[in-house]
């Protein structure tokens, strides 16, 4: 195991950090994340409070990312030639603080509100990931291009095609990054950034989210988002195949 990969695995295993709470675990809600071939083999559990998000929900992010190639200084999350480019998959726990008491992603009458639910990945890809890797607001570009709502058993679903800001960047372009994120993702390798590739470039992705209320004010979400390429979608289908039996 390379030093960079070992550091990433240790950082992910250390979550939640001392003093942080996993509100899903505390309420007996399980959110399993199977380890797919090509992943780093470790699952991180990172909580965010409403006060720091400036949103009316607390968020629990449970995820894994692509592995580090032999001798590499970074995860394949940064590799534009990999189906793991900008991929993390897993689950969200969303604890709502809306005044009407409804869970996040749902209206007061219980009907799903997909636009509200999509605020979570909007926040995650723009600010919690690219932003913490130094992406300036002017390059945050999460935009849903197509969404198809559905229902599968107890789960509401949203199949989504969207644009996200890549985490790949030149270090000189990073604006006040959270350095702890480099412990998890590694430092982008220069050869991934050709002269025609810009830092935090827009990337077309496609995936699916499953969501439903699981406790008072609490929504559980699972799924993934992968590049909208043949290899990326093969990876996505394989990830979904591994996760689906765990949530039935």
N, C-alpha and C positions, 0 to 999 in steps of 0.2 A: 504494500500500500504506500503510495507517494505521500510526502509530507503535506502537500496542499489538500489532498483528499482526506487524509487522516484528520487534519484540522477541521475541515468541513463536517465530517461525520461527528466529531466530538462536539462541535458547536450545535449541531442539530439535536443530538442526544441530550444536551444540557437544557433544552427547552421543556416546559416553561422555566424561566429563570427564577432563582430564589425570590420569594415575595410575590410572584405572579400566580394566578389561579386559573385552572382550566374549568370553566363553569359547566362545560358539557360533562366532564368526568365527575364533577362534584354533584351533579344531579342524576348520575347513573345513565347518561346517554352515551352509547358507544358509536364511534365514528371510525371504523377500521379503514386502513389504507394499505392494500396489498403491495408488495414490492415486486415490481415488474422487471424483467430482464432489461438491462440498460439503465436502470435507476441507480442512484448512489447506495441504495440498500439501507437507508435510515429514514425515519419519519420525524419531522419537526412539528412542534405544537406551540404556536405563537399567539398570545392573547393581546388584544388592543382594547382599551377602554373608550367609551363614548367621548370622554373629555378630551382625549388626545386625537381622536378621529374627527372631532367636531361634527359628529353625526348622532342621530337618535338611536344608536345601537352600540352594544359591546360586540366585539368580533373575536372569534377563535378560528385561527387558520391552521389547518392540519394538512401537511403537504410533504411531498418528496420531489426531487429534481433529477435530471440526468447525471450520469456518472462522470468522473474525471478520466480522460484517456490516460494511458500509461505515460507518466512523466509530465502530464499537463498541469498548468498552474490554475486551471479553471474548469468548471462544469461544462458539459455539452450544452447547457442552457445558453451559453454565449456562442456556440458554434453554428454559423449560418448554413453549413453543409450537413447538419445533423437533423433527423426528425425530432430531436429533443430541443431544438432551438426555441427558446422562450417558453418551454413547457414546465409547468408544475401541475400536479393533479392531486386530488385528495378530497377534503371536506371543509366546509365552513359551519361553525355554530354562530347564529346571529340572535342576540338577546335584545329585544325591542324595548325602547323607552317611549314609544308613541303615546300620546295622551289618551287615546281611546282604548289602550290596552291590547290592541291587535298585534299578532306576531309580524315580524318583518316579512314583506313580500305578500301580504294579505290585507284585504280591506276589512272594515269593521263587520261586514256581513259574511266573512269567511271566503269570499271569492279571491282567487290569486291575483296579484298585481305584479306582473312580470317586469314592468318598467322599474318598479321599486326594487325588485329582487336584483335587477341588473346593476343597480347602484353599487352593489358589493364588489363584483369584479372590476367595475369602473374605478372604484377607489383602490382596489388591490393592485391592478396593473399600472395605473397612473402614478399613485403616490407611495403605496407600501412596498412596491418592488422597484420599478424604474426610478421613482422619486428618491427612494432611499439609496439607490445606486448613483445618485447625482444628476438625474434627468431634470433639466429646468422646466418650469410649467409650460413654456412656449412650445416644447416638444412632446408634451403629454397629449396623446392623440386617440385614446380609447374611444371607439365609435362603433356602434352596432349597425351593421349593414342589412341584416336580415334575421328575423327571429320567428320561430314556429312553435307555438304553444301546444301542449298536449297533456295527456294524463295516462300513466301506466300504474295500475294498481292503486296503492295509497299515495303515489308520488305525482306531483305536478311536474311537468317538464318544460324546458325551453331549449330548443336546438338553435344555436347562434352562429352566425358568420359575422366576424368583426375585425376591426383593425386595432392593434395595440402598439404601444411604444416598446421597442426592443430594449432589453437590458444591456445589449452589447454597446460599448462605447470606448472612446479614447480617454485615458485618464485625464488629459488636459481639459476635456470638455465637461468633466463631472463638477457639478456645483454643490458644494457642501454635502458630500455623500456621508451616509452613516457607515463608518468603517467596519462595524460589526457585520455588515452584510457581505463584505469581501471574505470574511471568515467562512461563510456558507457557500457562496457562489464562486469564490476564487477571484483572481484578477484577470480580466479579459486579455487574451493573447493578441499581440499586434498583428499577426498574420491573418486574423479573422477580419481585419478592417482594411480592405483594399482602398485604393484612392477614390473609387466611386461609391463607397459605402459610408454613410454618415452615422455618427453616434446617435443612439436611441431612434434608429430608423423605424418607420411604420412597417408593421408586418401583418399580413393577412392570416387570420386564424379561424378555425372552425371547431366547435365542440358542443357539449350538451351539459345542462345542469338539471338535477333532480332536487326537488325541495318539498318540504311539508312541515307543519307544526308538530313538535314532539313533546312540548311541555308549555307551561304558561309563559307567554311572550317569547318563546324560543322556537326558532326555525333551524332545521338541519338541512344542509345542502351538500350534495356530493356530485362528482363528475370531473371533467377535465376539458382542456382546450389545447389543441395542437395545430401546427402549421397547416394551412390549406393547400397541401401538396399531396401527391399520392403516398409518399413515405410517411408524411405526418399523419395522414388520415388512417393509414394502416396501424400506426402506433396508437392513435386514439381508439380505434375499434378494439384493439387488443387490451388496452387499459380498461375500457368499459366492460369488456368480457370478464376481466378479472375482478372488477368491483361489484358488478351486478348481483352475483349470488350472495354477497355479504350484506346486501341491503334489502333483500326480499323477505 
